[in-house]
């Protein structure tokens, strides 16, 4: 059965895009608009700053009952009490994350455009798998290209939720949701918009429309 917890708009709070003075304020606006999950992505080695920002993000997400996921850092997720982690091809293995964080943690896995990676991740205990990029991406312009047909195929093969990522906007997201995406992960189209709360609400409404009976 697909987890109902992984559904809707998934905001990626990337500190290479969101400066320290914007991070909490803009994530709070996104949460008010209807974000269902937040990922903290920070590639720096500033441990004190990372701990401080995770603590603030946890405080921000808690009133909305929205899980905070940390990119790559299993140990920090355990230490800070985050809901889980998102790992990629070069990150700690899914099984390791599951062992460290426990059975109730969310463990997401980047599978790019490779269904075999997704099948392997599901067997290893992934909570969800992420495919993409589907469209030209500001954050990762050189990322491998995925096609919406991959979501259709994955929906038939996998039981875990599917997350789509890469250049997603309110205009192109419906095609991915129709193809099988349970969630869309967004950075630029959300946090570059001058009205973050309204944009988050637009994304959230796409899932309500899609779930309505015809």
DOMI-919847 format. One line per 8 residues: their letters; for each residue x, y, z of N, C-alpha, C. Coordinates in steps of 0.2 Angstrom, whole numbers. Example, Ala and Ser with C-alpha at 12.3 -4.5 7.8 and 13.67 -1.06 7.14 Angstrom:
as = 66,-28,39,62,-22,39,66,-16,39 | 64,-11,35,68,-5,36,64,0,39
// end
This chain:
xxxxxxxx = 4,-6,0,0,0,0,4,6,0 | 2,11,-4,6,17,-4,5,22,2 | 10,25,5,10,29,11,6,35,9 | 1,37,12,-3,43,11,1,49,14 | 6,47,18,10,53,21,14,56,15 | 16,53,10,20,55,5,16,57,-1 | 13,63,-1,8,65,-6,8,73,-6 | 8,76,-12,7,83,-12,14,86,-14
xxxxxxxx = 14,93,-12,20,97,-13,25,95,-8 | 31,94,-11,37,93,-7,42,98,-8 | 43,103,-3,48,108,-4,55,106,-2 | 60,108,-6,67,107,-5,70,114,-3 | 72,114,4,75,120,6,82,120,5 | 85,122,0,92,121,-2,95,128,0 | 100,127,4,104,133,6,109,136,1 | 110,133,-5,113,136,-10,109,141,-14
xxxxxxxx = 102,140,-13,97,145,-16,94,150,-10 | 93,147,-5,90,151,1,95,153,6 | 96,159,6,101,162,11,98,161,18 | 103,162,23,101,161,30,96,165,32 | 95,171,30,90,176,32,83,174,29 | 83,170,23,77,169,20,74,162,22 | 79,157,24,77,150,25,71,149,29 | 71,151,35,65,150,39,59,153,37
xxxxxxxx = 60,160,36,54,164,34,50,161,28 | 54,159,23,51,157,16,48,150,17 | 52,145,21,49,139,22,42,140,26 | 42,144,31,35,145,34,30,148,29 | 31,152,25,26,154,20,24,148,15 | 29,144,13,27,138,10,23,133,14 | 24,132,20,20,128,24,13,131,25 | 12,137,25,5,140,26,2,139,19
xxxxxxxx = 5,138,14,2,137,7,0,130,6 | 3,125,10,0,118,9,6,113,8 | 12,115,9,17,110,8,16,104,13 | 18,98,10,16,92,14,23,89,17 | 29,91,14,35,88,16,40,93,15 | 45,94,19,51,98,18,58,94,18 | 62,96,14,69,93,14,74,99,15 | 78,98,20,84,102,21,90,100,17
xxxxxxxx = 92,104,13,98,102,9,103,107,10 | 109,105,13,114,110,14,121,106,13 | 125,108,9,131,104,7,137,107,10 | 136,112,15,142,114,19,145,110,24 | 150,111,27,153,108,33,152,111,39 | 148,116,39,147,120,45,142,116,50 | 145,112,54,140,108,58,136,112,63 | 139,117,66,135,121,71,129,125,67
xxxxxxxx = 130,128,61,125,131,57,120,126,55 | 122,120,53,117,115,51,112,113,57 | 115,112,62,111,110,68,106,115,70 | 109,122,70,104,127,71,98,128,66 | 100,127,60,95,128,55,90,122,55 | 92,116,57,88,110,57,83,111,63 | 86,113,69,82,115,75,76,120,73 | 78,125,69,73,130,68,68,127,63
xxxxxxxx = 70,123,58,65,120,53,61,116,57 | 63,112,61,59,107,65,53,111,69 | 55,116,72,50,121,75,45,124,71 | 48,125,65,43,128,59,38,123,57 | 41,117,56,36,111,53,31,108,58 | 33,108,64,29,104,69,22,106,69 | 21,113,70,13,115,70,9,112,64 | 12,111,59,9,109,53,9,101,52
xxxxxxxx = 12,98,57,13,91,56,16,89,50 | 21,92,48,24,91,41,31,88,43 | 33,82,40,39,79,41,45,83,38 | 51,84,42,57,87,39,62,81,38 | 64,81,32,69,76,29,76,80,28 | 81,76,30,88,79,29,91,76,23 | 94,80,19,98,77,13,104,74,15 | 105,68,14,112,64,15,113,62,22
xxxxxxxx = 112,67,27,115,66,34,111,62,39 | 112,55,39,109,51,43,110,52,50 | 117,54,52,118,55,59,115,61,62 | 115,67,58,112,73,60,104,72,61 | 101,68,56,94,66,57,93,63,63 | 97,58,65,96,54,71,97,59,77 | 102,63,77,104,67,83,98,73,84 | 95,75,79,91,81,79,83,79,79
xxxxxxxx = 82,72,78,75,70,78,71,72,72 | 75,72,66,71,73,60,67,67,58 | 62,68,54,58,63,52,61,57,47 | 67,59,44,71,55,40,76,58,36 | 78,54,31,83,57,26,81,55,19 | 85,59,15,84,58,7,91,56,5 | 92,50,2,99,48,0,99,47,-8 | 105,48,-10,106,47,-18,111,41,-19
xxxxxxxx = 113,41,-25,118,36,-27,124,36,-23 | 127,41,-21,133,42,-18,132,43,-10 | 126,42,-8,125,43,-1,125,37,3 | 124,37,10,124,31,13,118,26,11 | 119,20,11,115,15,8,108,16,12 | 103,14,8,96,14,11,96,9,17 | 98,4,17,98,-1,23,102,2,29 | 107,5,28,111,9,33,106,14,37
xxxxxxxx = 103,18,32,99,23,35,93,20,39 | 90,15,36,85,11,40,87,9,46 | 93,6,46,95,3,53,96,8,58 | 99,14,56,101,19,61,95,22,63 | 90,24,59,84,28,60,78,24,62 | 78,18,61,72,14,63,67,13,58 | 62,9,60,57,7,55,52,12,53 | 51,17,58,46,22,57,49,28,53
xxxxxxxx = 55,29,52,58,35,48,57,35,41 | 56,40,38,56,41,31,63,41,28 | 63,36,23,70,36,19,68,36,12 | 70,42,9,69,43,2,75,42,-2 | 74,40,-8,80,38,-13,80,41,-20 | 85,44,-22,85,47,-29,87,41,-33 | 82,40,-38,83,35,-43,84,38,-50 | 84,44,-51,86,47,-57,81,45,-63
xxxxxxxx = 83,42,-68,79,39,-73,79,31,-73 | 81,28,-68,83,21,-68,78,17,-63 | 73,14,-67,68,10,-63,71,4,-59 | 77,1,-61,80,-4,-58,83,-2,-51 | 85,5,-51,87,7,-44,82,8,-40 | 76,10,-42,70,11,-38,68,4,-35 | 68,-1,-39,66,-8,-37,71,-10,-32 | 77,-9,-33,82,-11,-27,81,-7,-21
xxxxxxxx = 79,0,-22,78,4,-16,72,2,-12 | 67,0,-16,61,-3,-12,62,-9,-8 | 66,-14,-11,68,-20,-8,72,-18,-2 | 76,-13,-2,81,-11,4,77,-8,9 | 71,-6,8,67,-2,13,65,5,12 | 66,7,6,64,14,5,57,16,6 | 56,22,9,49,24,10,46,27,3 | 50,30,0,48,33,-7,54,33,-11
xxxxxxxx = 53,33,-18,58,34,-23,57,40,-27 | 62,44,-29,62,50,-33,65,49,-40 | 61,51,-45,64,51,-52,64,58,-54 | 69,59,-59,70,66,-62,77,67,-63 | 78,72,-67,74,78,-69,69,77,-75 | 63,80,-74,59,79,-79,59,85,-84 | 61,91,-82,61,97,-86,67,100,-84 | 69,105,-89,76,109,-87,76,112,-80
xxxxxxxx = 81,111,-77,82,112,-70,87,118,-68 | 85,123,-64,89,128,-62,95,125,-58 | 93,120,-53,97,118,-48,102,113,-51 | 100,108,-55,104,103,-58,103,103,-65 | 106,108,-69,105,108,-76,107,102,-80 | 112,99,-77,116,93,-81,113,86,-78 | 108,86,-74,105,80,-72,102,76,-77 | 102,69,-77,99,65,-82,92,66,-83
xxxxxxxx = 90,65,-89,83,67,-91,78,61,-90 | 73,62,-87,68,57,-86,61,58,-90 | 58,53,-92,51,55,-96,45,53,-92 | 40,56,-92,34,54,-88,32,47,-89 | 33,44,-95,32,37,-96,35,32,-90 | 41,35,-88,44,31,-82,40,31,-76 | 36,36,-75,31,36,-69,26,31,-70 | 23,30,-76,18,26,-78,20,18,-77
xxxxxxxx = 27,17,-79,29,10,-78,31,9,-71 | 34,14,-67,35,13,-60,29,12,-56 | 23,15,-58,17,14,-54,15,7,-55 | 16,4,-60,14,-3,-61,19,-8,-57 | 25,-6,-56,30,-10,-53,31,-10,-45 | 30,-3,-43,32,-2,-36,26,-1,-32 | 27,-2,-25,21,-1,-20,23,6,-16 | 29,8,-16,31,14,-13,29,20,-17
xxxxxxxx = 28,26,-13,26,32,-17,31,35,-22 | 29,38,-27,34,41,-32,34,48,-31 | 40,51,-31,41,58,-31,44,60,-37 | 42,65,-41,45,68,-47,48,75,-45 | 54,76,-48,58,82,-47,62,84,-53 | 63,91,-53,67,93,-59,63,98,-63 | 64,105,-62,61,109,-66,53,110,-66 | 50,107,-61,43,107,-60,40,113,-58
xxxxxxxx = 34,115,-62,30,121,-61,23,119,-60 | 19,124,-58,12,123,-57,9,121,-64 | 12,123,-70,10,122,-76,11,115,-79 | 17,113,-77,19,106,-80,18,100,-75 | 17,102,-69,16,97,-64,10,92,-65 | 4,95,-68,-2,90,-69,0,84,-73 | 4,85,-78,6,79,-83,10,74,-79 | 14,76,-74,17,71,-70,13,68,-65
xxxxxxxx = 8,71,-62,3,69,-57,-1,64,-61 | -3,65,-67,-8,61,-70,-4,54,-72 | 3,55,-73,7,49,-75,8,45,-69 | 7,47,-63,8,43,-57,12,46,-51 | 14,52,-52,18,55,-46,13,56,-40 | 15,54,-35,12,55,-28,13,62,-25 | 19,64,-27,22,70,-24,27,74,-30 | 27,80,-29,32,84,-34,37,88,-29
xxxxxxxx = 43,87,-30,48,91,-26,50,97,-30 | 50,103,-27,51,109,-30,56,113,-26 | 60,117,-29,65,122,-26,63,129,-30 | 65,130,-36,65,136,-39,58,139,-40 | 54,135,-43,47,137,-45,43,139,-38 | 45,137,-33,42,139,-26,46,145,-23 | 52,144,-22,56,149,-18,58,155,-22 | 58,155,-29,59,161,-33,53,165,-34
xxxxxxxx = 48,162,-33,41,166,-34,41,171,-28 | 38,177,-30,38,183,-25,32,181,-20 | 27,177,-22,22,175,-18,22,168,-16 | 26,166,-12,28,159,-10,21,155,-8 | 18,158,-3,12,155,0,7,153,-6 | 5,158,-10,0,157,-16,3,152,-20 | 9,152,-22,12,147,-27,11,140,-23 | 13,139,-17,12,133,-14,5,130,-14
xxxxxxxx = 0,135,-13,-7,133,-13,-9,131,-20 | -6,134,-25,-7,132,-32,-5,125,-33 | 1,123,-31,3,116,-31,-1,111,-28 | -3,113,-21,-7,109,-17,-14,108,-21 | -16,113,-24,-23,112,-27,-23,107,-33 | -17,106,-36,-17,101,-41,-18,94,-39 | -16,92,-33,-17,86,-30,-24,85,-28 | -27,90,-26,-34,89,-24,-39,88,-30
xxxxxx = -37,92,-36,-41,91,-42,-40,84,-45 | -33,82,-44,-32,75,-47,-35,70,-44 | -36,71,-37,-39,65,-33,-47,65,-33 | -50,71,-36,-57,71,-36,-59,66,-42 | -65,62,-40,-68,58,-45,-70,62,-51 | -70,59,-57,-72,62,-63,-79,61,-64
// end
